[in-house]
Amino acid sequence: MKLGDAEIERTPLLLPSFSSKGFPEVAEIVRYCSELIEGPMLLSAYDLHYQEIAGPFDFASLIFLDSGGYEASKDLDLSDFGSRKHVPRSWSRTEHEAVIANWAPHVPTVLISYDHPRERLPIADQILRAREFAPKRENTLREILLKPETERQSRLDINNVLKNIHSLAGFDVIGVTEKEIGTSMLERMKNIGLLRLALSKAGLEMPVHVFGSLDPVTTPMYFLAGADIFDGLTWLRFAYQDGRTLYKQNYGATIGLSIKAHVLDGICWDNNYRYLQELQLEMRRFLNTEDFKTFRFNHELFQRALESATEAMGATDGR
């Protein structure tokens, strides 16, 4: 990823994310993780507006400032088991723009376009609205988050995105959510692949960001399909071990029967962050080797998944 002529981060990027949705103690979690995180991370403009979190966040190397649509919605992402009721508060374009206007980043920031579940627009209008948001300024990049076009739609119409592909020029990152890009793993991989192929044909080499995917299995699959940036809250909810995502209690039982729950949280976050760093390195090594065995776990599964997605796209040349 470039800011001006300077490279600020290499992709693929795995972003530890923070949100008050499901995590009312988010400020405490961010404080704990400030000693852990060295690279990029994702925060919500909604949480800044409601003072659920407060900076400075200068421990990160790059910040993705999310749109607030996730917190403004009652919908759950695919890894959320709904253990805590979430009651959305008001969230408007004006409130979002106020957060952006007051944002004085100490580190480079990717500003993500406004989103609200009750304010849906056709793809062309989404692009126009995102162009008006956050005029280019020093130390920032702009990302458009593409969403379904009506309140009744639950999925992003990839064909309408492809029809407007040239209009995406000028953005630094293109975002989609895991839940909305398809109804199955195969359809999601296929649609990500079609988006990547269309961007490349249009001469637009900006990264594709998949919101809501940050785990040892699905994230590499979306990467193989053509995505570059991944974030989610799975790393806070569960534990990563040997290529799988486990309930924290199960993971705790494997490392110590007397570990208390609040201690186990910190152990999981530490372990998960290191796991994500290693997985990110494996994904980068794959770009150089194209050898699926660079993935320590699940390499045969990943190879089969890519072959299936390639066939579903009607292509023969992989990524």
Contacts in CASP RR format, 6 or more apart in sequence:
PFRMAT RR
TARGET T0000
AUTHOR 0000-0000-0000
METHOD contacts of the structure
MODEL  1
MKLGDAEIERTPLLLPSFSSKGFPEVAEIVRYCSELIEGPMLLSAYDLHY
QEIAGPFDFASLIFLDSGGYEASKDLDLSDFGSRKHVPRSWSRTEHEAVI
ANWAPHVPTVLISYDHPRERLPIADQILRAREFAPKRENTLREILLKPET
ERQSRLDINNVLKNIHSLAGFDVIGVTEKEIGTSMLERMKNIGLLRLALS
KAGLEMPVHVFGSLDPVTTPMYFLAGADIFDGLTWLRFAYQDGRTLYKQN
YGATIGLSIKAHVLDGICWDNNYRYLQELQLEMRRFLNTEDFKTFRFNHE
LFQRALESATEAMGATDGR
1 7 0 8 1.000
1 8 0 8 1.000
1 9 0 8 1.000
1 10 0 8 1.000
1 11 0 8 1.000
1 13 0 8 1.000
1 62 0 8 1.000
1 141 0 8 1.000
1 172 0 8 1.000
1 173 0 8 1.000
1 207 0 8 1.000
2 8 0 8 1.000
3 108 0 8 1.000
3 139 0 8 1.000
3 141 0 8 1.000
8 61 0 8 1.000
8 62 0 8 1.000
8 108 0 8 1.000
9 40 0 8 1.000
9 61 0 8 1.000
9 62 0 8 1.000
10 284 0 8 1.000
11 207 0 8 1.000
11 228 0 8 1.000
11 229 0 8 1.000
12 223 0 8 1.000
12 227 0 8 1.000
12 228 0 8 1.000
12 229 0 8 1.000
12 230 0 8 1.000
12 280 0 8 1.000
12 283 0 8 1.000
12 284 0 8 1.000
13 40 0 8 1.000
13 207 0 8 1.000
13 228 0 8 1.000
13 229 0 8 1.000
13 230 0 8 1.000
13 280 0 8 1.000
14 214 0 8 1.000
14 219 0 8 1.000
14 230 0 8 1.000
14 231 0 8 1.000
14 276 0 8 1.000
14 277 0 8 1.000
14 279 0 8 1.000
14 280 0 8 1.000
15 40 0 8 1.000
15 41 0 8 1.000
15 42 0 8 1.000
15 64 0 8 1.000
15 214 0 8 1.000
15 229 0 8 1.000
15 230 0 8 1.000
15 231 0 8 1.000
15 232 0 8 1.000
16 33 0 8 1.000
16 37 0 8 1.000
16 41 0 8 1.000
16 42 0 8 1.000
16 214 0 8 1.000
16 231 0 8 1.000
16 232 0 8 1.000
16 235 0 8 1.000
16 236 0 8 1.000
16 272 0 8 1.000
16 273 0 8 1.000
16 276 0 8 1.000
17 41 0 8 1.000
17 42 0 8 1.000
17 43 0 8 1.000
17 66 0 8 1.000
17 212 0 8 1.000
17 214 0 8 1.000
17 231 0 8 1.000
17 232 0 8 1.000
17 233 0 8 1.000
17 235 0 8 1.000
17 236 0 8 1.000
18 26 0 8 1.000
18 29 0 8 1.000
18 30 0 8 1.000
18 33 0 8 1.000
18 41 0 8 1.000
18 42 0 8 1.000
18 43 0 8 1.000
18 44 0 8 1.000
18 47 0 8 1.000
18 53 0 8 1.000
18 233 0 8 1.000
18 236 0 8 1.000
19 26 0 8 1.000
19 44 0 8 1.000
19 47 0 8 1.000
19 66 0 8 1.000
19 70 0 8 1.000
19 71 0 8 1.000
19 233 0 8 1.000
20 26 0 8 1.000
20 44 0 8 1.000
20 46 0 8 1.000
20 47 0 8 1.000
20 50 0 8 1.000
20 52 0 8 1.000
20 53 0 8 1.000
20 71 0 8 1.000
21 70 0 8 1.000
21 71 0 8 1.000
21 86 0 8 1.000
22 80 0 8 1.000
22 82 0 8 1.000
22 83 0 8 1.000
22 84 0 8 1.000
22 86 0 8 1.000
22 233 0 8 1.000
23 29 0 8 1.000
23 233 0 8 1.000
23 236 0 8 1.000
24 84 0 8 1.000
26 47 0 8 1.000
26 52 0 8 1.000
26 53 0 8 1.000
27 52 0 8 1.000
27 53 0 8 1.000
27 54 0 8 1.000
29 236 0 8 1.000
29 269 0 8 1.000
30 43 0 8 1.000
30 53 0 8 1.000
30 57 0 8 1.000
32 266 0 8 1.000
32 269 0 8 1.000
33 41 0 8 1.000
33 269 0 8 1.000
33 273 0 8 1.000
34 57 0 8 1.000
34 59 0 8 1.000
35 59 0 8 1.000
36 269 0 8 1.000
36 270 0 8 1.000
36 273 0 8 1.000
37 59 0 8 1.000
37 60 0 8 1.000
37 273 0 8 1.000
38 59 0 8 1.000
38 60 0 8 1.000
38 61 0 8 1.000
39 60 0 8 1.000
39 61 0 8 1.000
39 62 0 8 1.000
40 60 0 8 1.000
40 61 0 8 1.000
40 62 0 8 1.000
40 63 0 8 1.000
40 64 0 8 1.000
41 57 0 8 1.000
41 60 0 8 1.000
41 62 0 8 1.000
41 63 0 8 1.000
41 64 0 8 1.000
42 63 0 8 1.000
42 64 0 8 1.000
42 65 0 8 1.000
42 66 0 8 1.000
42 231 0 8 1.000
42 232 0 8 1.000
43 53 0 8 1.000
43 57 0 8 1.000
43 63 0 8 1.000
43 64 0 8 1.000
43 65 0 8 1.000
43 66 0 8 1.000
44 53 0 8 1.000
44 65 0 8 1.000
44 66 0 8 1.000
44 67 0 8 1.000
44 68 0 8 1.000
44 70 0 8 1.000
44 71 0 8 1.000
45 65 0 8 1.000
45 66 0 8 1.000
45 67 0 8 1.000
45 68 0 8 1.000
45 96 0 8 1.000
45 99 0 8 1.000
45 100 0 8 1.000
45 112 0 8 1.000
46 52 0 8 1.000
46 66 0 8 1.000
46 68 0 8 1.000
46 69 0 8 1.000
46 70 0 8 1.000
46 71 0 8 1.000
46 72 0 8 1.000
46 91 0 8 1.000
47 53 0 8 1.000
47 71 0 8 1.000
48 54 0 8 1.000
48 65 0 8 1.000
48 99 0 8 1.000
48 103 0 8 1.000
49 91 0 8 1.000
49 95 0 8 1.000
49 96 0 8 1.000
49 98 0 8 1.000
49 99 0 8 1.000
50 89 0 8 1.000
56 106 0 8 1.000
57 63 0 8 1.000
57 106 0 8 1.000
57 107 0 8 1.000
58 106 0 8 1.000
58 107 0 8 1.000
60 107 0 8 1.000
61 107 0 8 1.000
61 108 0 8 1.000
62 107 0 8 1.000
62 108 0 8 1.000
62 109 0 8 1.000
62 110 0 8 1.000
63 105 0 8 1.000
63 107 0 8 1.000
63 108 0 8 1.000
63 109 0 8 1.000
63 110 0 8 1.000
64 109 0 8 1.000
64 110 0 8 1.000
64 112 0 8 1.000
64 143 0 8 1.000
64 209 0 8 1.000
64 229 0 8 1.000
64 231 0 8 1.000
65 99 0 8 1.000
65 100 0 8 1.000
65 103 0 8 1.000
65 109 0 8 1.000
65 110 0 8 1.000
65 111 0 8 1.000
65 112 0 8 1.000
66 112 0 8 1.000
66 211 0 8 1.000
67 96 0 8 1.000
67 112 0 8 1.000
67 113 0 8 1.000
67 114 0 8 1.000
67 115 0 8 1.000
67 145 0 8 1.000
68 91 0 8 1.000
68 96 0 8 1.000
68 114 0 8 1.000
68 115 0 8 1.000
68 116 0 8 1.000
69 91 0 8 1.000
69 115 0 8 1.000
69 116 0 8 1.000
69 117 0 8 1.000
70 77 0 8 1.000
70 115 0 8 1.000
70 211 0 8 1.000
71 86 0 8 1.000
71 88 0 8 1.000
71 91 0 8 1.000
72 88 0 8 1.000
72 89 0 8 1.000
72 91 0 8 1.000
72 115 0 8 1.000
72 116 0 8 1.000
72 117 0 8 1.000
73 88 0 8 1.000
73 116 0 8 1.000
73 117 0 8 1.000
74 86 0 8 1.000
74 88 0 8 1.000
75 117 0 8 1.000
75 179 0 8 1.000
76 82 0 8 1.000
77 177 0 8 1.000
77 178 0 8 1.000
77 179 0 8 1.000
77 211 0 8 1.000
77 212 0 8 1.000
77 232 0 8 1.000
77 233 0 8 1.000
78 178 0 8 1.000
78 179 0 8 1.000
78 212 0 8 1.000
79 212 0 8 1.000
79 215 0 8 1.000
79 232 0 8 1.000
79 233 0 8 1.000
79 234 0 8 1.000
79 237 0 8 1.000
79 238 0 8 1.000
79 245 0 8 1.000
80 233 0 8 1.000
80 237 0 8 1.000
81 237 0 8 1.000
91 116 0 8 1.000
92 116 0 8 1.000
93 114 0 8 1.000
93 116 0 8 1.000
93 119 0 8 1.000
96 114 0 8 1.000
97 114 0 8 1.000
97 133 0 8 1.000
97 134 0 8 1.000
100 111 0 8 1.000
100 133 0 8 1.000
100 134 0 8 1.000
103 109 0 8 1.000
103 111 0 8 1.000
105 139 0 8 1.000
105 140 0 8 1.000
107 139 0 8 1.000
108 139 0 8 1.000
108 140 0 8 1.000
108 141 0 8 1.000
109 139 0 8 1.000
109 140 0 8 1.000
109 141 0 8 1.000
110 140 0 8 1.000
110 141 0 8 1.000
110 142 0 8 1.000
110 143 0 8 1.000
110 172 0 8 1.000
110 173 0 8 1.000
111 133 0 8 1.000
111 134 0 8 1.000
111 140 0 8 1.000
111 141 0 8 1.000
111 142 0 8 1.000
111 143 0 8 1.000
112 143 0 8 1.000
112 144 0 8 1.000
112 145 0 8 1.000
112 175 0 8 1.000
113 126 0 8 1.000
113 129 0 8 1.000
113 130 0 8 1.000
113 133 0 8 1.000
113 134 0 8 1.000
113 142 0 8 1.000
113 143 0 8 1.000
113 144 0 8 1.000
113 145 0 8 1.000
114 129 0 8 1.000
114 130 0 8 1.000
114 133 0 8 1.000
115 145 0 8 1.000
115 147 0 8 1.000
117 151 0 8 1.000
118 151 0 8 1.000
120 147 0 8 1.000
120 148 0 8 1.000
120 149 0 8 1.000
120 150 0 8 1.000
120 151 0 8 1.000
120 153 0 8 1.000
121 129 0 8 1.000
121 149 0 8 1.000
122 149 0 8 1.000
122 160 0 8 1.000
123 146 0 8 1.000
123 149 0 8 1.000
123 157 0 8 1.000
123 160 0 8 1.000
123 161 0 8 1.000
123 163 0 8 1.000
123 164 0 8 1.000
124 164 0 8 1.000
124 167 0 8 1.000
126 144 0 8 1.000
126 146 0 8 1.000
126 147 0 8 1.000
126 149 0 8 1.000
127 144 0 8 1.000
127 164 0 8 1.000
127 167 0 8 1.000
127 168 0 8 1.000
130 142 0 8 1.000
130 144 0 8 1.000
130 145 0 8 1.000
130 171 0 8 1.000
133 142 0 8 1.000
134 140 0 8 1.000
134 142 0 8 1.000
136 142 0 8 1.000
141 172 0 8 1.000
141 173 0 8 1.000
142 170 0 8 1.000
142 171 0 8 1.000
142 172 0 8 1.000
142 173 0 8 1.000
143 171 0 8 1.000
143 172 0 8 1.000
143 173 0 8 1.000
143 174 0 8 1.000
143 175 0 8 1.000
143 209 0 8 1.000
144 168 0 8 1.000
144 171 0 8 1.000
144 173 0 8 1.000
144 174 0 8 1.000
144 175 0 8 1.000
145 175 0 8 1.000
145 176 0 8 1.000
145 177 0 8 1.000
145 211 0 8 1.000
146 156 0 8 1.000
146 161 0 8 1.000
146 174 0 8 1.000
146 175 0 8 1.000
146 176 0 8 1.000
147 156 0 8 1.000
147 177 0 8 1.000
147 180 0 8 1.000
148 154 0 8 1.000
148 155 0 8 1.000
148 156 0 8 1.000
148 157 0 8 1.000
148 180 0 8 1.000
149 157 0 8 1.000
149 160 0 8 1.000
154 180 0 8 1.000
155 180 0 8 1.000
155 181 0 8 1.000
155 182 0 8 1.000
155 183 0 8 1.000
156 176 0 8 1.000
156 177 0 8 1.000
156 180 0 8 1.000
156 181 0 8 1.000
156 182 0 8 1.000
156 191 0 8 1.000
158 181 0 8 1.000
158 191 0 8 1.000
158 194 0 8 1.000
158 195 0 8 1.000
161 195 0 8 1.000
161 198 0 8 1.000
162 194 0 8 1.000
162 195 0 8 1.000
162 198 0 8 1.000
165 198 0 8 1.000
165 199 0 8 1.000
165 202 0 8 1.000
165 204 0 8 1.000
166 202 0 8 1.000
166 204 0 8 1.000
168 174 0 8 1.000
168 199 0 8 1.000
168 202 0 8 1.000
168 204 0 8 1.000
168 206 0 8 1.000
169 202 0 8 1.000
169 204 0 8 1.000
171 206 0 8 1.000
172 206 0 8 1.000
172 207 0 8 1.000
173 206 0 8 1.000
173 207 0 8 1.000
173 208 0 8 1.000
173 209 0 8 1.000
173 229 0 8 1.000
174 195 0 8 1.000
174 199 0 8 1.000
174 206 0 8 1.000
174 207 0 8 1.000
174 208 0 8 1.000
174 209 0 8 1.000
175 208 0 8 1.000
175 209 0 8 1.000
175 210 0 8 1.000
175 211 0 8 1.000
176 192 0 8 1.000
176 195 0 8 1.000
176 208 0 8 1.000
176 209 0 8 1.000
176 210 0 8 1.000
176 211 0 8 1.000
177 210 0 8 1.000
177 211 0 8 1.000
177 212 0 8 1.000
178 188 0 8 1.000
178 210 0 8 1.000
178 211 0 8 1.000
178 212 0 8 1.000
178 213 0 8 1.000
178 218 0 8 1.000
178 222 0 8 1.000
179 212 0 8 1.000
181 187 0 8 1.000
181 188 0 8 1.000
181 191 0 8 1.000
181 192 0 8 1.000
181 210 0 8 1.000
182 188 0 8 1.000
182 191 0 8 1.000
185 218 0 8 1.000
185 221 0 8 1.000
185 305 0 8 1.000
186 305 0 8 1.000
186 308 0 8 1.000
186 309 0 8 1.000
186 312 0 8 1.000
187 312 0 8 1.000
188 222 0 8 1.000
188 225 0 8 1.000
189 221 0 8 1.000
189 222 0 8 1.000
189 224 0 8 1.000
189 225 0 8 1.000
189 305 0 8 1.000
189 306 0 8 1.000
189 308 0 8 1.000
189 309 0 8 1.000
189 312 0 8 1.000
190 225 0 8 1.000
190 309 0 8 1.000
190 312 0 8 1.000
190 313 0 8 1.000
192 208 0 8 1.000
192 210 0 8 1.000
192 222 0 8 1.000
192 225 0 8 1.000
192 226 0 8 1.000
192 227 0 8 1.000
193 225 0 8 1.000
193 226 0 8 1.000
193 309 0 8 1.000
193 313 0 8 1.000
194 313 0 8 1.000
195 208 0 8 1.000
196 208 0 8 1.000
196 225 0 8 1.000
196 226 0 8 1.000
196 227 0 8 1.000
196 319 0 8 1.000
197 313 0 8 1.000
197 315 0 8 1.000
199 205 0 8 1.000
199 206 0 8 1.000
199 208 0 8 1.000
207 227 0 8 1.000
207 228 0 8 1.000
207 229 0 8 1.000
208 226 0 8 1.000
208 227 0 8 1.000
208 228 0 8 1.000
208 229 0 8 1.000
209 227 0 8 1.000
209 228 0 8 1.000
209 229 0 8 1.000
209 230 0 8 1.000
209 231 0 8 1.000
210 219 0 8 1.000
210 222 0 8 1.000
210 227 0 8 1.000
210 229 0 8 1.000
210 230 0 8 1.000
210 231 0 8 1.000
211 231 0 8 1.000
211 232 0 8 1.000
212 230 0 8 1.000
212 231 0 8 1.000
212 232 0 8 1.000
212 233 0 8 1.000
212 234 0 8 1.000
213 219 0 8 1.000
213 222 0 8 1.000
213 230 0 8 1.000
213 231 0 8 1.000
213 232 0 8 1.000
214 230 0 8 1.000
214 231 0 8 1.000
214 232 0 8 1.000
214 233 0 8 1.000
214 234 0 8 1.000
214 235 0 8 1.000
214 276 0 8 1.000
215 234 0 8 1.000
215 238 0 8 1.000
215 240 0 8 1.000
215 245 0 8 1.000
216 240 0 8 1.000
216 243 0 8 1.000
216 244 0 8 1.000
216 245 0 8 1.000
216 275 0 8 1.000
216 279 0 8 1.000
216 297 0 8 1.000
216 298 0 8 1.000
217 243 0 8 1.000
217 244 0 8 1.000
217 245 0 8 1.000
217 298 0 8 1.000
217 301 0 8 1.000
219 230 0 8 1.000
219 279 0 8 1.000
220 279 0 8 1.000
220 282 0 8 1.000
220 283 0 8 1.000
220 295 0 8 1.000
220 298 0 8 1.000
220 302 0 8 1.000
221 302 0 8 1.000
221 305 0 8 1.000
221 306 0 8 1.000
221 309 0 8 1.000
222 230 0 8 1.000
223 230 0 8 1.000
223 283 0 8 1.000
224 302 0 8 1.000
224 305 0 8 1.000
224 306 0 8 1.000
224 309 0 8 1.000
224 319 0 8 1.000
225 306 0 8 1.000
225 309 0 8 1.000
225 319 0 8 1.000
226 319 0 8 1.000
234 245 0 8 1.000
235 269 0 8 1.000
235 272 0 8 1.000
235 273 0 8 1.000
235 276 0 8 1.000
236 269 0 8 1.000
236 272 0 8 1.000
237 248 0 8 1.000
238 245 0 8 1.000
238 246 0 8 1.000
238 247 0 8 1.000
238 248 0 8 1.000
238 251 0 8 1.000
238 268 0 8 1.000
238 272 0 8 1.000
239 245 0 8 1.000
239 246 0 8 1.000
239 247 0 8 1.000
239 248 0 8 1.000
239 250 0 8 1.000
239 251 0 8 1.000
239 252 0 8 1.000
239 268 0 8 1.000
239 271 0 8 1.000
239 272 0 8 1.000
240 246 0 8 1.000
240 271 0 8 1.000
240 272 0 8 1.000
240 275 0 8 1.000
240 276 0 8 1.000
241 251 0 8 1.000
241 254 0 8 1.000
241 271 0 8 1.000
241 275 0 8 1.000
242 297 0 8 1.000
243 296 0 8 1.000
243 297 0 8 1.000
243 298 0 8 1.000
244 297 0 8 1.000
248 264 0 8 1.000
248 265 0 8 1.000
248 268 0 8 1.000
251 264 0 8 1.000
251 268 0 8 1.000
252 259 0 8 1.000
252 264 0 8 1.000
252 267 0 8 1.000
255 267 0 8 1.000
259 267 0 8 1.000
278 296 0 8 1.000
282 294 0 8 1.000
282 295 0 8 1.000
282 296 0 8 1.000
285 294 0 8 1.000
286 292 0 8 1.000
286 294 0 8 1.000
286 295 0 8 1.000
292 299 0 8 1.000
292 300 0 8 1.000
292 302 0 8 1.000
292 303 0 8 1.000
293 299 0 8 1.000
295 302 0 8 1.000
306 318 0 8 1.000
306 319 0 8 1.000
310 316 0 8 1.000
310 317 0 8 1.000
310 318 0 8 1.000
END
